[in-house]
Amino acid sequence: MPTPIRVLLADDHTLVRRGVRLILDGEPDLTVVAEAGDGAEAVAKARETAVDLAVLDVAMPRMTGLQAARELSRRLPGLHILILTMYDNEEYFFEALRAGASGYVLKSVADRDLVEACRAAVRDEPFIYPGAERALVRSYLERLHRGDGLPERAITEREEEILKLVAEGHTSKEIGELLFISAKTVERHRANLLQKLGMRDRLELTRYAIRAGLIEA
C-alpha cells in the first residue's frame, strides 16, 4: 500500500473539523495528521508536522484561510493547498488561486467532492467544484472583453492582516506581537487603511472587514 496523503485540517468550528475528518479518514489513501482552529495555528502546525496537503476554511480568527494559504505558499512551497468554504463566491475563488491553492470546495457538497479534490491537489491538478466552471469562465471572458483583467486587490496583504486583527478587537500592541512588528508600524498601517478606504474609525473598518469576508458578523 502506498503511504497515505497526510492532511492538515483547519477550521474554527470543531464539529465541522470532526465531520471532515470522518470523510477523509474513511479513505485508505488519506489521513488527517494535524488540526488547527485558525489560520495562524494552521501555519504553525504545518511547519512542525510533516504534511502533504493543507485543507483550509476561509473565515477563521486571527488569520483567514486565504492569508494562511499565502503564508504557507511562501514558507512551504512544496505543500499542496485546498480551500474548503461555505462561500460560493467568484472573488474568493480567484483570491484562493492567487494565494497558492489548487482547489476550491464548497462545504455544502464536501461529502461528494472533497476526497477527489484532495487527490487532485496532490497530483498538482486544479479542482473547481462542479457547476462553477461555466460561470467562472463566462465572467472571466466578460472582464477580458471589457479590458478589466482579473480583479485588483484594494489593499496589500499586510494591510489585510492588520485590518482583520483590528476588526477582531486586538490592540496595536497585541497585533504587533502577533505579526512581529512594532505597535508604531501597526498604527501607520491602520492610518493607511483609513485613508485608502476613505474611512474614519475602527467601526467602519470592522464593517468593511465583514463585507470582505475577513471576519464573520
N, C-alpha and C positions, 0 to 999 in steps of 0.2 A: 504493500500500500504506500502511495506517495505521502510525503509529510503534509498534514492539513494546513490550509491557509490560516495564519494567525491573525486574529481580528482584534482591534481596539474599538470599543463601542462607547460613544459619548452622547449622552442625552441627560438633561437635567430632571427628567421625570423617571423615578425608579421603576414604576410599572411599565413604562414604555421600554426601558432597557431590559427588563425581565422578559417581556414578550418577544422582543427582537432576538434576545439571546436564545430563547427556546427555538425560534425559527432556524437560527444559524447553527446552534449546537446539534440540531437534529440531522444535519448533513455530514456525511463521513469526511468530506474534504474541507470543512470549515470548523474552526474552533475559536471561541471568544477567550482571549488570554488576559484582557485588561478592560476595565470600565472606568469612565470618568463622568462627573456630574456637571462639568462646564468646560469651555474651550481651553482655558489655561491649564486645567488639570489634564486634559487630553494631550496637550503638548508635552507636559512633564512626564506623563505615563509613556508616551511614545518614545521619549528619549531614554527612559530607564528600562523599557521592556522590549524584547525582540518581537516586532510585529511586522506583518506584510501589508496590512490593509487597515486604514482608519475609516470608520463609518461615523459621520458627524451630523448631529442635528444642527439646524441653522440658528434658532433662537435659544441661546443659553446665557447664563450670567457671566460676568467678568470678561469673557471673550466669546464672541459668536463662533459658530461653526465655520463661517467663511473667513473670519480673522484667523482662526486656528489652522485652517487649510493653508492660508498664505504662509503662516509661520512654519508649519510642517514642511511645506514645499521648499522653503529656504533652507531649513536646518537638516531635513532628511529627504533629499531629492529622490531617493530610491523607494520611498514609501508611496503606496497607492492610496488614493483618497476617494471616498464616496460620500455624497451628501444625501442624507435621509431627512425629509422635511414634510410638513403639512402644507407648505406654500406652493400652490400651482401658479408660479409667477415667473414670467419670462426674464425679468431683470435679475432675479436671484439665480436663474439658470446660467445666464451669461457671466454673472459675477462668480459663480462656482467654477466655471471653466477658467476664468482669469486667475482664480485662486489656486489652480492646480488640480482640481477634482476631475476625474474621468467619468463620473456618473452622477445622476440626479434621480432619486427615487422618492415617490410620494408615500407617506406613511399609510394613507388610506388603502394602498394596494401593496404594502410591503410583503404580505404573505404570498403574493403572486410573483412579485418582481425582484425582491431583494436578493435572493440566492443567486439568480442568474446575473444580476448586476455586480455582485461581489466577484463572481468568476470572471466576468468580462473585464472588470477593473484590473484584476491581477494579470490578465492577458494583454494589458495595455490597449484594450478596446473601449471606445466610448459607449456609455449606456444612457439612453434617454427613454423615459417611461413611455409605453405605447400610447399613441393619441396625441403626443406633444410634437412629434416631428413636423407634421404638416403646418401646424400653427406657427412654430418657430421659424421654419424655412420661409413661409409666406411673409412673416413680419420682418425677417432679416432682408429679404429681397425688396420689400417695400421701402425700407430705410436706405438701402443701397441706391434704389431708383431715385429717391429724394436727395441722395448725396449725403446722407446723415452718417453712414457707417455704424459702428457699434456705439451704444450709449456711453457717454463720458462720465467719469466719477466727479461728483460735485466737490468732494473733499479728499484729502490724502488719507492713506491707510493709518498713519499715526493719529491724525485728527479724528478719524472714525473710532479708533481705540479709546481716545480720551473722551469723545462725545458719549460713547456707551457708558463709560465709568462715571462720568458726571451725571448722566441721566439716572444711573442706579443709586446716586446719592453719596458717592465717595468724595472725600475732601481732596484738595490738591496734594496734601501730604501723602494720603493713602494711595492716590493714583501714581504719584512719583515713586513710591515704594514698589507698587505692582509692576511698573514699567521700567524701573531702574533709571529714572531721570529725576531732576530736581523739581521741587514744587514750583519754583520760579518758571521753569520751562513749561510745566503744565499750565500755569496761568497765561503764559504767552500763547500757547496753542488754543486755550479757551477763548482768549481775546480775538485770535484769528478766526475761530469758528463763528463767533458772534458777528464779526464784520463780514465774512464770506457769505453767511446765510441770511444776513440782514435781520438779525435777532437781537433782543435786548437783555435777556436774562436766562437763568437756568431753566425756568418753566417752559419757555419757548424751545430751548434746546431739547428738553425732555419730550415735548410733543413731536418735534422733528424726528427724534430717535425712535419713537413709537411708529410713526408713519413709515420710516425707513426699515422697520423690522429689526432694529438693533436690540430693542427690549420689548417685552410684552406689556400691554396696557393692564 
